[in-house]
């Protein structure tokens, strides 16, 4: 009888551990179950002109799916923003977790400035994301960007590269990162003011035509099977400004 009681208590404790998560611990996240993969991406039509605030609404062309992770990339021109506003859900039936800023957005003068956030999808549905920047005084500037979704993940960011920019490159080398484990999906966001990128390596480039600000955008996806260095490269026909950042998710 005593043995049966001990077994019952052990089983009860095991079941409780599976359904409860102490606040001092990291709780398991649903999702995964396969190889992390690129799902979809789209651009964010933005605003330009002279103002203290610029914003863009980024709509996913298809429903996002619960358990997946999204990435939100935004850029602006040479005027350094006073602040970047954390993205918010503008509209849609999907539900989204907390947005996390990846890395430190550049605050020094350059041709293009950029910022990247990620967030977990907690409920399936349509989704439009709102991003914005502000200036302390009225400034001539613009904003635009991209949104992407990845699937078969545990909604965890492994690492992010430095934010990279160049005032002139044709054979462009992006910022590198080193993954800490196997089976990561790496997203590389690229913005430039010349033309669509080509000859991308090792990532597959999902490219878009120039937006209203004359910026050509692309998001690259690469399934990195083993932990190690990721070093993206691409070509721009004609010398021009570019900015990039990569993030590894699993």
N, C-alpha and C positions, 0 to 999 in steps of 0.2 A: 504493500500500500504506500509506504514511504517513497519507494522508487517511482511509482506512478505519479505521485504528487510532484516530485522533483522534475520529472519529464514534462509534466503539464506546465510547471512554472517556467521552464526553459523555453518551451514552445511559445508561451504567452509573451515572454520577453522578446523573442525573435520577431513575432508578428508585430508587436508594438514598435520595434525599431524600424520596421519596414514602412510604417504608416505615419510615424511621428519624426520630427526633426528638431532637436534642441536648438534654441536661438543662437547658441555660441558656436554652432557648427554650420558647414556649408550643406545645404539640402540638395539631394539629387535632383536633376532636371530631366524631365521627360524629353524624348527625341532620340535621334541617332538610329541605330539599327542597320546601318549600311555605310557605304563610303560617302563622306561629305562631298557635296556637288553643287555647282552653280545652278540656280533656278531661273532667275530673270533679272532684268535691269531696265531702267528708263531714265530719261533726263528730266531736269527740273526747269521749266521756263521761268525766268526771273525778271527782275526789273533793273533799269539803268536810268541814268540822268543825274540830277543834282538834288540831294536830299540828306536827311540825317538818318533815315532808315531805308533799308532795301530788303526785299523778301522774295521767296520763291515757294511755289507749291509743287511737290513732287508726287505724282500719281503713279502707282503701280498699274501696269496694263492688265494684269491678271490678279486674281485673289491671292493674297499671301496665306500661308498655312501655319496653323498652330504647331509649335515645336521647332519651327525654322528660326533663323537669325537674319536680321536685315542690317544693312550698312547704309549710312547716309553721308554723302560727300558733298561739300559745298566749296565754291571758290569765289573770289572777288578780285578786282583789278589791282593796280599798283598802290592805291590808297590804303594804308593800314587801318583796319577797323578798330574802333574803340573797344568794341566787344562783339563776340559771337554769341548768339542766343541758342541754347539747347533746343534741338528740334522738338516739335510737338505733333500730335495727331491732328491734322486739319479736318478730315472727314473720313467716312467709311464705316463698315460694319466690323472690321477686324479690331482686336484689342492688342495693345502693345505694352511691353514691360518698360523698365527704366532705360533711358538713353544714357550710354556711357561714352564720354569723350575719349578718343584713342590718341595717346601721345599729347604733345603740347603744340597747339596751333602757332605757326610763325607770327611774330609781331614786329619783325624788322622789315625795312623797305625791300621790296622785290617786285618783279613784274606780275606775278600771280600769287595770291595768298590762298590757303586752303585749310579745311578742317574736316575731320572724320569722326562719326559716331556710330555705335552699334547698339542694337536693342533686340530682345527676344520677342517673338510673336507668341502671344498667349491665347489668341482666339482667331480662327480662320475668317476671312472676309476681304472685302475691298478696303483699300487704304490709300490715303493721300497724306503726305508729310509736309509740314511747314517749317522752313528754315529762314533765318533772318540775321542781319548784321546792323550795327548802329554806329554812328559817329557823333562826336561831341558837338560838331558844327556842321553846317550844310556842306556836303562834299560831292564832287563828281566821281561816281563809282558805279558798280554793277554787282549782280550776284547771279549765280546759276549753280548747277551741280547735277548729281546723279544719285539714284537709289538702286540697291541691289538686294537680292535675297538668295540665301543658300539653304540647302536641305540636308537631311540625314546627319544632323549635328546635335551636340549636347548643349548648344547655345553658350559655348565657351570660347573666349578669345585667347589664343596662345600668345601671340606677340604682334607688335606693330612696328613698321619701319619708321625711320625718321622722315619728316616731311622734306621732300626734295624739290628744288627749282633751279632753272637755268635760263639765262637771258638769251642763249643761243646754243642750239644743238641740232644736228641732223641725225647722227648715229647716237641716240640717247641712251644713257645708262641710268636706271632708276635707283632709288634707295633700296638697300638690301635688308633682309631680315634673316634670322636663323630660328627655325622651328624647334620646339623642345620635345616633339614626339612625332609618331607616325600618323598618316592619314589626316592631313590637314587640307582644307580648301583655302587657297590664297587668292585674295582679290587685290588687283592693282588698279588704282584710279589714276587716270592721266588726263590733263587738260593742256591744250596748247592753242596758240593764236595763228597757226599757219595752215594746217591741213590735217586730214585723217591720218592716223598713224598706220604703219605697215611693218612687215617683217618682225613681228613681235616674238620674243622668246623669253622664257619657255612657255609663257602664258598664251591662251587663246584670247584674242581681242574682240570684244563686242563693241563696235564703233557706232557713232552717231554723227549726223550732219551738224554743221555749225549752228549754234543756237543764236538767239536774238542779239547776243553780245559779240558774235563773231568768234566764239570759242569752240574748238572741236574737242569732243569728249569721248572717252573710251573707258570701259572697265574690263580688265583682264581677269581670267579665271584659270587656276592651275591646281591640279590635284597632286599634292606632294606626298608621296607614299612613305618616305622615310624622313626622320629628323635630319636637319642640316640647313645649309645655306640656300637662300633663294635670292637670285640676282636678275631682275628683269631688264630687258633691253628692247628697243624698238627704233624705227626709223621715221623721220619727218622729212618730207620732200620740201626743201627750202628751210632756211635757218629761221628759228623763231623761239619765243618764250614757251616754256613748258613747266608744269608742276606735277608732282606725283606723290603717292603714298600707297603702301601695301599693308594688308592685315591678314593674318592667318587665323582661321576659325576651325574648331572641331566640335 
